[in-house]
Amino acid sequence: MFDELERLRDVKELFALLQHYQQAGEADRQAWQDRLIAMEGVEARQLVKLHGELLAYGWLEQNTGATPALRAGTAAHCYRITPAGIRALKQVRTQQMQVA
């Protein structure tokens, strides 16, 4: 059986990406965040897959409607973490603390 939380715990890049959107949205949970277009140690193609995975799990929400004017080199205001994403991060952190 596939366990999304296990995957979030085991794939550090997936965890780091979701954590990025959590931290970016701390000041205003309703605000849309710019898409992270580069991540240290992760190829662009893999980063696309990681974003897709977070969307598929319902941990990241995509803004496909009201986006601002295009800016070169960015995908502005297109993602934000969902309440389910915040819960998933908390659950994984709790599991990691219990193991440590």
Biopython code that builds the backbone (N, CA, C, O; Angstrom):
import numpy as np
from Bio.PDB.StructureBuilder import StructureBuilder

atoms = [
    (1, "MET", "N", (0.839, -1.178, 0.000)),
    (1, "MET", "CA", (0.000, 0.000, 0.000)),
    (1, "MET", "C", (0.885, 1.244, 0.000)),
    (1, "MET", "O", (1.895, 1.282, 0.703)),
    (2, "PHE", "N", (0.523, 2.242, -0.768)),
    (2, "PHE", "CA", (1.299, 3.472, -0.885)),
    (2, "PHE", "C", (0.942, 4.418, 0.255)),
    (2, "PHE", "O", (-0.235, 4.661, 0.522)),
    (3, "ASP", "N", (1.947, 4.944, 0.916)),
    (3, "ASP", "CA", (1.746, 5.862, 2.034)),
    (3, "ASP", "C", (2.410, 7.197, 1.712)),
    (3, "ASP", "O", (3.636, 7.306, 1.688)),
    (4, "GLU", "N", (1.583, 8.209, 1.466)),
    (4, "GLU", "CA", (2.107, 9.525, 1.105)),
    (4, "GLU", "C", (2.965, 10.122, 2.214)),
    (4, "GLU", "O", (3.983, 10.757, 1.937)),
    (5, "LEU", "N", (2.562, 9.924, 3.464)),
    (5, "LEU", "CA", (3.341, 10.467, 4.581)),
    (5, "LEU", "C", (4.712, 9.808, 4.670)),
    (5, "LEU", "O", (5.703, 10.460, 4.998)),
    (6, "GLU", "N", (4.759, 8.520, 4.376)),
    (6, "GLU", "CA", (6.044, 7.820, 4.365)),
    (6, "GLU", "C", (6.942, 8.391, 3.267)),
    (6, "GLU", "O", (8.141, 8.582, 3.467)),
    (7, "ARG", "N", (6.356, 8.655, 2.130)),
    (7, "ARG", "CA", (7.126, 9.244, 1.028)),
    (7, "ARG", "C", (7.614, 10.644, 1.405)),
    (7, "ARG", "O", (8.757, 10.996, 1.113)),
    (8, "LEU", "N", (6.770, 11.439, 2.043)),
    (8, "LEU", "CA", (7.168, 12.776, 2.483)),
    (8, "LEU", "C", (8.312, 12.687, 3.487)),
    (8, "LEU", "O", (9.232, 13.504, 3.462)),
    (9, "ARG", "N", (8.251, 11.710, 4.353)),
    (9, "ARG", "CA", (9.311, 11.518, 5.347)),
    (9, "ARG", "C", (10.612, 11.048, 4.702)),
    (9, "ARG", "O", (11.693, 11.482, 5.101)),
    (10, "ASP", "N", (10.517, 10.174, 3.716)),
    (10, "ASP", "CA", (11.706, 9.543, 3.141)),
    (10, "ASP", "C", (12.377, 10.345, 2.027)),
    (10, "ASP", "O", (13.576, 10.184, 1.796)),
    (11, "VAL", "N", (11.642, 11.194, 1.341)),
    (11, "VAL", "CA", (12.197, 11.962, 0.217)),
    (11, "VAL", "C", (12.441, 13.388, 0.705)),
    (11, "VAL", "O", (11.525, 14.208, 0.759)),
    (12, "LYS", "N", (13.688, 13.663, 1.058)),
    (12, "LYS", "CA", (14.015, 14.953, 1.688)),
    (12, "LYS", "C", (13.692, 16.139, 0.787)),
    (12, "LYS", "O", (13.340, 17.208, 1.285)),
    (13, "GLU", "N", (13.805, 15.970, -0.528)),
    (13, "GLU", "CA", (13.496, 17.060, -1.449)),
    (13, "GLU", "C", (11.998, 17.387, -1.446)),
    (13, "GLU", "O", (11.610, 18.551, -1.540)),
    (14, "LEU", "N", (11.177, 16.363, -1.337)),
    (14, "LEU", "CA", (9.731, 16.561, -1.283)),
    (14, "LEU", "C", (9.359, 17.303, -0.002)),
    (14, "LEU", "O", (8.558, 18.237, -0.022)),
    (15, "PHE", "N", (9.948, 16.875, 1.103)),
    (15, "PHE", "CA", (9.717, 17.528, 2.392)),
    (15, "PHE", "C", (10.177, 18.983, 2.343)),
    (15, "PHE", "O", (9.461, 19.878, 2.794)),
    (16, "ALA", "N", (11.367, 19.218, 1.798)),
    (16, "ALA", "CA", (11.924, 20.577, 1.734)),
    (16, "ALA", "C", (11.061, 21.493, 0.871)),
    (16, "ALA", "O", (10.884, 22.666, 1.200)),
    (17, "LEU", "N", (10.528, 20.973, -0.218)),
    (17, "LEU", "CA", (9.694, 21.786, -1.097)),
    (17, "LEU", "C", (8.394, 22.177, -0.397)),
    (17, "LEU", "O", (7.984, 23.336, -0.451)),
    (18, "LEU", "N", (7.754, 21.226, 0.251)),
    (18, "LEU", "CA", (6.518, 21.538, 0.968)),
    (18, "LEU", "C", (6.804, 22.506, 2.115)),
    (18, "LEU", "O", (6.030, 23.430, 2.367)),
    (19, "GLN", "N", (7.898, 22.289, 2.790)),
    (19, "GLN", "CA", (8.297, 23.176, 3.884)),
    (19, "GLN", "C", (8.552, 24.601, 3.370)),
    (19, "GLN", "O", (8.242, 25.575, 4.057)),
    (20, "HIS", "N", (9.115, 24.717, 2.170)),
    (20, "HIS", "CA", (9.330, 26.033, 1.562)),
    (20, "HIS", "C", (8.010, 26.794, 1.449)),
    (20, "HIS", "O", (7.936, 27.967, 1.814)),
    (21, "TYR", "N", (6.978, 26.135, 0.949)),
    (21, "TYR", "CA", (5.692, 26.806, 0.781)),
    (21, "TYR", "C", (5.021, 27.091, 2.127)),
    (21, "TYR", "O", (4.289, 28.071, 2.260)),
    (22, "GLN", "N", (5.264, 26.247, 3.112)),
    (22, "GLN", "CA", (4.734, 26.534, 4.444)),
    (22, "GLN", "C", (5.379, 27.800, 5.003)),
    (22, "GLN", "O", (4.684, 28.686, 5.501)),
    (23, "GLN", "N", (6.687, 27.884, 4.922)),
    (23, "GLN", "CA", (7.399, 29.047, 5.447)),
    (23, "GLN", "C", (7.039, 30.309, 4.673)),
    (23, "GLN", "O", (6.885, 31.377, 5.264)),
    (24, "ALA", "N", (6.904, 30.193, 3.370)),
    (24, "ALA", "CA", (6.560, 31.352, 2.545)),
    (24, "ALA", "C", (5.169, 31.882, 2.881)),
    (24, "ALA", "O", (4.907, 33.076, 2.733)),
    (25, "GLY", "N", (4.288, 31.012, 3.327)),
    (25, "GLY", "CA", (2.919, 31.418, 3.618)),
    (25, "GLY", "C", (2.625, 31.689, 5.075)),
    (25, "GLY", "O", (1.469, 31.906, 5.439)),
    (26, "GLU", "N", (3.648, 31.682, 5.923)),
    (26, "GLU", "CA", (3.401, 31.878, 7.352)),
    (26, "GLU", "C", (2.763, 33.229, 7.661)),
    (26, "GLU", "O", (1.877, 33.306, 8.512)),
    (27, "ALA", "N", (3.190, 34.280, 6.996)),
    (27, "ALA", "CA", (2.658, 35.616, 7.279)),
    (27, "ALA", "C", (1.193, 35.741, 6.856)),
    (27, "ALA", "O", (0.400, 36.394, 7.535)),
    (28, "ASP", "N", (0.842, 35.118, 5.743)),
    (28, "ASP", "CA", (-0.520, 35.194, 5.221)),
    (28, "ASP", "C", (-0.837, 33.895, 4.498)),
    (28, "ASP", "O", (-0.409, 33.685, 3.363)),
    (29, "ARG", "N", (-1.591, 33.026, 5.162)),
    (29, "ARG", "CA", (-1.905, 31.705, 4.625)),
    (29, "ARG", "C", (-2.702, 31.773, 3.322)),
    (29, "ARG", "O", (-2.649, 30.846, 2.514)),
    (30, "GLN", "N", (-3.434, 32.859, 3.117)),
    (30, "GLN", "CA", (-4.261, 32.982, 1.919)),
    (30, "GLN", "C", (-3.501, 33.536, 0.715)),
    (30, "GLN", "O", (-3.997, 33.486, -0.411)),
    (31, "ALA", "N", (-2.311, 34.059, 0.948)),
    (31, "ALA", "CA", (-1.531, 34.664, -0.143)),
    (31, "ALA", "C", (-0.930, 33.583, -1.033)),
    (31, "ALA", "O", (-0.467, 32.549, -0.551)),
    (32, "TRP", "N", (-0.944, 33.835, -2.323)),
    (32, "TRP", "CA", (-0.330, 32.928, -3.292)),
    (32, "TRP", "C", (1.166, 33.190, -3.336)),
    (32, "TRP", "O", (1.604, 34.339, -3.277)),
    (33, "GLN", "N", (1.941, 32.133, -3.438)),
    (33, "GLN", "CA", (3.401, 32.229, -3.453)),
    (33, "GLN", "C", (3.927, 31.997, -4.869)),
    (33, "GLN", "O", (3.332, 31.270, -5.664)),
    (34, "ASP", "N", (5.051, 32.633, -5.157)),
    (34, "ASP", "CA", (5.725, 32.381, -6.432)),
    (34, "ASP", "C", (6.233, 30.943, -6.456)),
    (34, "ASP", "O", (6.632, 30.398, -5.427)),
    (35, "ARG", "N", (6.216, 30.347, -7.618)),
    (35, "ARG", "CA", (6.710, 28.976, -7.771)),
    (35, "ARG", "C", (8.212, 28.945, -7.564)),
    (35, "ARG", "O", (8.939, 29.771, -8.115)),
    (36, "LEU", "N", (8.669, 28.003, -6.780)),
    (36, "LEU", "CA", (10.102, 27.800, -6.591)),
    (36, "LEU", "C", (10.647, 27.197, -7.880)),
    (36, "LEU", "O", (10.258, 26.092, -8.259)),
    (37, "ILE", "N", (11.537, 27.906, -8.552)),
    (37, "ILE", "CA", (12.009, 27.449, -9.860)),
    (37, "ILE", "C", (13.382, 26.795, -9.808)),
    (37, "ILE", "O", (13.840, 26.237, -10.804)),
    (38, "ALA", "N", (14.040, 26.858, -8.661)),
    (38, "ALA", "CA", (15.338, 26.194, -8.512)),
    (38, "ALA", "C", (15.492, 25.764, -7.061)),
    (38, "ALA", "O", (15.103, 26.472, -6.133)),
    (39, "MET", "N", (16.074, 24.580, -6.898)),
    (39, "MET", "CA", (16.302, 24.043, -5.565)),
    (39, "MET", "C", (17.645, 23.330, -5.588)),
    (39, "MET", "O", (17.905, 22.514, -6.472)),
    (40, "GLU", "N", (18.479, 23.632, -4.636)),
    (40, "GLU", "CA", (19.826, 23.069, -4.606)),
    (40, "GLU", "C", (19.786, 21.542, -4.616)),
    (40, "GLU", "O", (19.090, 20.919, -3.814)),
    (41, "GLY", "N", (20.542, 20.958, -5.534)),
    (41, "GLY", "CA", (20.641, 19.511, -5.624)),
    (41, "GLY", "C", (19.502, 18.829, -6.366)),
    (41, "GLY", "O", (19.453, 17.601, -6.428)),
    (42, "VAL", "N", (18.587, 19.610, -6.929)),
    (42, "VAL", "CA", (17.431, 19.045, -7.631)),
    (42, "VAL", "C", (17.413, 19.586, -9.057)),
    (42, "VAL", "O", (17.438, 20.798, -9.269)),
    (43, "GLU", "N", (17.369, 18.687, -10.022)),
    (43, "GLU", "CA", (17.280, 19.095, -11.425)),
    (43, "GLU", "C", (15.896, 19.681, -11.700)),
    (43, "GLU", "O", (14.923, 19.349, -11.023)),
    (44, "ALA", "N", (15.824, 20.545, -12.692)),
    (44, "ALA", "CA", (14.568, 21.224, -13.033)),
    (44, "ALA", "C", (13.437, 20.228, -13.303)),
    (44, "ALA", "O", (12.309, 20.425, -12.852)),
    (45, "ARG", "N", (13.743, 19.172, -14.033)),
    (45, "ARG", "CA", (12.720, 18.169, -14.364)),
    (45, "ARG", "C", (12.187, 17.490, -13.091)),
    (45, "ARG", "O", (10.987, 17.246, -12.964)),
    (46, "GLN", "N", (13.081, 17.196, -12.169)),
    (46, "GLN", "CA", (12.668, 16.572, -10.914)),
    (46, "GLN", "C", (11.829, 17.535, -10.072)),
    (46, "GLN", "O", (10.880, 17.117, -9.409)),
    (47, "LEU", "N", (12.178, 18.816, -10.099)),
    (47, "LEU", "CA", (11.417, 19.811, -9.348)),
    (47, "LEU", "C", (9.981, 19.904, -9.870)),
    (47, "LEU", "O", (9.042, 20.073, -9.092)),
    (48, "VAL", "N", (9.821, 19.794, -11.171)),
    (48, "VAL", "CA", (8.478, 19.779, -11.764)),
    (48, "VAL", "C", (7.694, 18.583, -11.228)),
    (48, "VAL", "O", (6.524, 18.718, -10.867)),
    (49, "LYS", "N", (8.327, 17.428, -11.175)),
    (49, "LYS", "CA", (7.666, 16.219, -10.674)),
    (49, "LYS", "C", (7.303, 16.353, -9.199)),
    (49, "LYS", "O", (6.237, 15.906, -8.775)),
    (50, "LEU", "N", (8.185, 16.964, -8.423)),
    (50, "LEU", "CA", (7.903, 17.155, -6.998)),
    (50, "LEU", "C", (6.695, 18.070, -6.800)),
    (50, "LEU", "O", (5.842, 17.804, -5.953)),
    (51, "HIS", "N", (6.623, 19.147, -7.581)),
    (51, "HIS", "CA", (5.449, 20.025, -7.510)),
    (51, "HIS", "C", (4.180, 19.238, -7.858)),
    (51, "HIS", "O", (3.161, 19.365, -7.179)),
    (52, "GLY", "N", (4.246, 18.438, -8.905)),
    (52, "GLY", "CA", (3.098, 17.633, -9.305)),
    (52, "GLY", "C", (2.669, 16.657, -8.228)),
    (52, "GLY", "O", (1.478, 16.432, -8.011)),
    (53, "GLU", "N", (3.646, 16.086, -7.561)),
    (53, "GLU", "CA", (3.348, 15.146, -6.483)),
    (53, "GLU", "C", (2.633, 15.854, -5.328)),
    (53, "GLU", "O", (1.657, 15.332, -4.790)),
    (54, "LEU", "N", (3.113, 17.027, -4.951)),
    (54, "LEU", "CA", (2.466, 17.785, -3.875)),
    (54, "LEU", "C", (1.041, 18.179, -4.260)),
    (54, "LEU", "O", (0.140, 18.155, -3.422)),
    (55, "LEU", "N", (0.841, 18.537, -5.513)),
    (55, "LEU", "CA", (-0.507, 18.856, -5.992)),
    (55, "LEU", "C", (-1.404, 17.618, -5.951)),
    (55, "LEU", "O", (-2.560, 17.695, -5.535)),
    (56, "ALA", "N", (-0.870, 16.490, -6.380)),
    (56, "ALA", "CA", (-1.645, 15.247, -6.417)),
    (56, "ALA", "C", (-2.078, 14.799, -5.025)),
    (56, "ALA", "O", (-3.172, 14.259, -4.861)),
    (57, "TYR", "N", (-1.236, 15.017, -4.029)),
    (57, "TYR", "CA", (-1.570, 14.640, -2.651)),
    (57, "TYR", "C", (-2.513, 15.642, -1.996)),
    (57, "TYR", "O", (-3.033, 15.389, -0.910)),
    (58, "GLY", "N", (-2.734, 16.777, -2.652)),
    (58, "GLY", "CA", (-3.597, 17.798, -2.070)),
    (58, "GLY", "C", (-2.897, 18.643, -1.024)),
    (58, "GLY", "O", (-3.554, 19.296, -0.214)),
    (59, "TRP", "N", (-1.578, 18.639, -1.031)),
    (59, "TRP", "CA", (-0.801, 19.398, -0.049)),
    (59, "TRP", "C", (-0.419, 20.775, -0.566)),
    (59, "TRP", "O", (0.019, 21.633, 0.201)),
    (60, "LEU", "N", (-0.581, 20.984, -1.846)),
    (60, "LEU", "CA", (-0.277, 22.256, -2.483)),
    (60, "LEU", "C", (-1.456, 22.590, -3.386)),
    (60, "LEU", "O", (-2.002, 21.716, -4.060)),
    (61, "GLU", "N", (-1.839, 23.844, -3.393)),
    (61, "GLU", "CA", (-2.954, 24.316, -4.213)),
    (61, "GLU", "C", (-2.399, 25.200, -5.324)),
    (61, "GLU", "O", (-1.481, 25.990, -5.103)),
    (62, "GLN", "N", (-2.963, 25.058, -6.519)),
    (62, "GLN", "CA", (-2.486, 25.823, -7.671)),
    (62, "GLN", "C", (-3.490, 26.906, -8.055)),
    (62, "GLN", "O", (-4.693, 26.658, -8.139)),
    (63, "ASN", "N", (-2.972, 28.102, -8.283)),
    (63, "ASN", "CA", (-3.788, 29.230, -8.731)),
    (63, "ASN", "C", (-3.733, 29.262, -10.257)),
    (63, "ASN", "O", (-2.726, 29.665, -10.840)),
    (64, "THR", "N", (-4.794, 28.845, -10.883)),
    (64, "THR", "CA", (-4.809, 28.830, -12.348)),
    (64, "THR", "C", (-5.667, 29.945, -12.922)),
    (64, "THR", "O", (-5.807, 30.064, -14.139)),
    (65, "GLY", "N", (-6.238, 30.757, -12.051)),
    (65, "GLY", "CA", (-7.144, 31.787, -12.528)),
    (65, "GLY", "C", (-6.573, 33.183, -12.524)),
    (65, "GLY", "O", (-6.272, 33.739, -13.580)),
    (66, "ALA", "N", (-6.424, 33.746, -11.363)),
    (66, "ALA", "CA", (-6.047, 35.159, -11.248)),
    (66, "ALA", "C", (-4.567, 35.304, -10.924)),
    (66, "ALA", "O", (-4.177, 35.369, -9.758)),
    (67, "THR", "N", (-3.767, 35.351, -11.948)),
    (67, "THR", "CA", (-2.333, 35.555, -11.745)),
    (67, "THR", "C", (-1.947, 36.935, -12.263)),
    (67, "THR", "O", (-2.556, 37.438, -13.207)),
    (68, "PRO", "N", (-0.942, 37.548, -11.652)),
    (68, "PRO", "CA", (-0.531, 38.881, -12.096)),
    (68, "PRO", "C", (0.169, 38.827, -13.455)),
    (68, "PRO", "O", (0.335, 37.758, -14.042)),
    (69, "ALA", "N", (0.564, 39.970, -13.927)),
    (69, "ALA", "CA", (1.281, 40.055, -15.204)),
    (69, "ALA", "C", (2.528, 39.186, -15.173)),
    (69, "ALA", "O", (3.144, 39.001, -14.124)),
    (70, "LEU", "N", (2.886, 38.665, -16.310)),
    (70, "LEU", "CA", (4.062, 37.805, -16.424)),
    (70, "LEU", "C", (5.335, 38.572, -16.117)),
    (70, "LEU", "O", (5.481, 39.741, -16.473)),
    (71, "ARG", "N", (6.256, 37.882, -15.446)),
    (71, "ARG", "CA", (7.583, 38.423, -15.182)),
    (71, "ARG", "C", (8.584, 37.393, -15.660)),
    (71, "ARG", "O", (8.421, 36.197, -15.417)),
    (72, "ALA", "N", (9.608, 37.851, -16.331)),
    (72, "ALA", "CA", (10.629, 36.943, -16.862)),
    (72, "ALA", "C", (11.285, 36.159, -15.733)),
    (72, "ALA", "O", (11.682, 36.729, -14.717)),
    (73, "GLY", "N", (11.394, 34.844, -15.921)),
    (73, "GLY", "CA", (12.096, 33.988, -14.971)),
    (73, "GLY", "C", (11.315, 33.604, -13.737)),
    (73, "GLY", "O", (11.880, 33.003, -12.824)),
    (74, "THR", "N", (10.032, 33.929, -13.674)),
    (74, "THR", "CA", (9.237, 33.554, -12.506)),
    (74, "THR", "C", (7.877, 33.025, -12.931)),
    (74, "THR", "O", (7.401, 33.269, -14.040)),
    (75, "ALA", "N", (7.286, 32.309, -12.026)),
    (75, "ALA", "CA", (5.886, 31.916, -12.147)),
    (75, "ALA", "C", (5.221, 32.504, -10.907)),
    (75, "ALA", "O", (5.172, 31.871, -9.853)),
    (76, "ALA", "N", (4.719, 33.707, -11.051)),
    (76, "ALA", "CA", (4.261, 34.491, -9.907)),
    (76, "ALA", "C", (2.904, 34.041, -9.377)),
    (76, "ALA", "O", (1.993, 33.716, -10.138)),
    (77, "HIS", "N", (2.800, 34.031, -8.066)),
    (77, "HIS", "CA", (1.544, 33.838, -7.338)),
    (77, "HIS", "C", (0.772, 32.604, -7.797)),
    (77, "HIS", "O", (-0.423, 32.691, -8.080)),
    (78, "CYS", "N", (1.435, 31.473, -7.871)),
    (78, "CYS", "CA", (0.721, 30.317, -8.411)),
    (78, "CYS", "C", (0.516, 29.158, -7.435)),
    (78, "CYS", "O", (-0.253, 28.250, -7.749)),
    (79, "TYR", "N", (1.164, 29.143, -6.271)),
    (79, "TYR", "CA", (0.986, 28.036, -5.330)),
    (79, "TYR", "C", (0.815, 28.536, -3.904)),
    (79, "TYR", "O", (1.266, 29.624, -3.548)),
    (80, "ARG", "N", (0.149, 27.713, -3.097)),
    (80, "ARG", "CA", (0.127, 27.907, -1.651)),
    (80, "ARG", "C", (-0.132, 26.551, -1.001)),
    (80, "ARG", "O", (-0.767, 25.672, -1.584)),
    (81, "ILE", "N", (0.366, 26.410, 0.197)),
    (81, "ILE", "CA", (0.189, 25.165, 0.932)),
    (81, "ILE", "C", (-1.266, 25.071, 1.402)),
    (81, "ILE", "O", (-1.889, 26.085, 1.718)),
    (82, "THR", "N", (-1.789, 23.875, 1.444)),
    (82, "THR", "CA", (-3.156, 23.645, 1.908)),
    (82, "THR", "C", (-3.133, 23.259, 3.388)),
    (82, "THR", "O", (-2.076, 22.923, 3.921)),
    (83, "PRO", "N", (-4.280, 23.305, 4.048)),
    (83, "PRO", "CA", (-4.331, 22.819, 5.430)),
    (83, "PRO", "C", (-3.870, 21.359, 5.535)),
    (83, "PRO", "O", (-3.237, 20.978, 6.520)),
    (84, "ALA", "N", (-4.182, 20.554, 4.536)),
    (84, "ALA", "CA", (-3.726, 19.158, 4.534)),
    (84, "ALA", "C", (-2.206, 19.084, 4.443)),
    (84, "ALA", "O", (-1.594, 18.201, 5.045)),
    (85, "GLY", "N", (-1.593, 19.992, 3.703)),
    (85, "GLY", "CA", (-0.136, 20.046, 3.605)),
    (85, "GLY", "C", (0.503, 20.415, 4.928)),
    (85, "GLY", "O", (1.530, 19.853, 5.307)),
    (86, "ILE", "N", (-0.101, 21.354, 5.625)),
    (86, "ILE", "CA", (0.402, 21.748, 6.949)),
    (86, "ILE", "C", (0.301, 20.569, 7.909)),
    (86, "ILE", "O", (1.233, 20.303, 8.667)),
    (87, "ARG", "N", (-0.829, 19.862, 7.878)),
    (87, "ARG", "CA", (-1.002, 18.680, 8.741)),
    (87, "ARG", "C", (0.025, 17.602, 8.416)),
    (87, "ARG", "O", (0.581, 16.979, 9.321)),
    (88, "ALA", "N", (0.278, 17.380, 7.132)),
    (88, "ALA", "CA", (1.246, 16.356, 6.727)),
    (88, "ALA", "C", (2.634, 16.686, 7.268)),
    (88, "ALA", "O", (3.322, 15.805, 7.782)),
    (89, "LEU", "N", (3.047, 17.940, 7.156)),
    (89, "LEU", "CA", (4.352, 18.339, 7.700)),
    (89, "LEU", "C", (4.407, 18.107, 9.207)),
    (89, "LEU", "O", (5.404, 17.600, 9.722)),
    (90, "LYS", "N", (3.340, 18.476, 9.914)),
    (90, "LYS", "CA", (3.300, 18.287, 11.372)),
    (90, "LYS", "C", (3.384, 16.807, 11.731)),
    (90, "LYS", "O", (4.091, 16.429, 12.666)),
    (91, "GLN", "N", (2.662, 15.975, 10.987)),
    (91, "GLN", "CA", (2.679, 14.540, 11.272)),
    (91, "GLN", "C", (4.067, 13.952, 11.060)),
    (91, "GLN", "O", (4.538, 13.160, 11.877)),
    (92, "VAL", "N", (4.720, 14.330, 9.980)),
    (92, "VAL", "CA", (6.061, 13.810, 9.702)),
    (92, "VAL", "C", (7.043, 14.303, 10.757)),
    (92, "VAL", "O", (7.881, 13.533, 11.227)),
    (93, "ARG", "N", (6.952, 15.563, 11.131)),
    (93, "ARG", "CA", (7.842, 16.093, 12.181)),
    (93, "ARG", "C", (7.624, 15.359, 13.496)),
    (93, "ARG", "O", (8.587, 15.045, 14.196)),
    (94, "THR", "N", (6.374, 15.083, 13.839)),
    (94, "THR", "CA", (6.064, 14.349, 15.069)),
    (94, "THR", "C", (6.648, 12.944, 15.012)),
    (94, "THR", "O", (7.229, 12.475, 15.991)),
    (95, "GLN", "N", (6.500, 12.268, 13.878)),
    (95, "GLN", "CA", (7.075, 10.929, 13.714)),
    (95, "GLN", "C", (8.591, 10.962, 13.858)),
    (95, "GLN", "O", (9.175, 10.083, 14.492)),
    (96, "GLN", "N", (9.226, 11.968, 13.276)),
    (96, "GLN", "CA", (10.684, 12.075, 13.347)),
    (96, "GLN", "C", (11.141, 12.310, 14.779)),
    (96, "GLN", "O", (12.171, 11.778, 15.193)),
    (97, "MET", "N", (10.388, 13.100, 15.542)),
    (97, "MET", "CA", (10.748, 13.364, 16.938)),
    (97, "MET", "C", (10.590, 12.109, 17.788)),
    (97, "MET", "O", (11.380, 11.883, 18.706)),
    (98, "GLN", "N", (9.583, 11.291, 17.497)),
    (98, "GLN", "CA", (9.352, 10.068, 18.255)),
    (98, "GLN", "C", (10.444, 9.040, 18.002)),
    (98, "GLN", "O", (10.793, 8.264, 18.891)),
    (99, "VAL", "N", (10.983, 9.035, 16.788)),
    (99, "VAL", "CA", (12.041, 8.088, 16.428)),
    (99, "VAL", "C", (13.374, 8.519, 17.031)),
    (99, "VAL", "O", (14.187, 7.681, 17.422)),
    (100, "ALA", "N", (13.591, 9.821, 17.103)),
    (100, "ALA", "CA", (14.879, 10.354, 17.587)),
    (100, "ALA", "C", (15.087, 10.172, 19.060)),
    (100, "ALA", "O", (16.122, 10.573, 19.592)),
]
sb = StructureBuilder()
sb.init_structure("model")
sb.init_model(0)
sb.init_chain("A")
sb.init_seg("    ")
for serial, (resi, resn, name, xyz) in enumerate(atoms, 1):
    if name == "N":
        sb.init_residue(resn, " ", resi, " ")
    sb.init_atom(name, np.array(xyz, "f"), 0.0, 1.0, " ", f" {name:<3s}", serial, name[0])
structure = sb.get_structure()
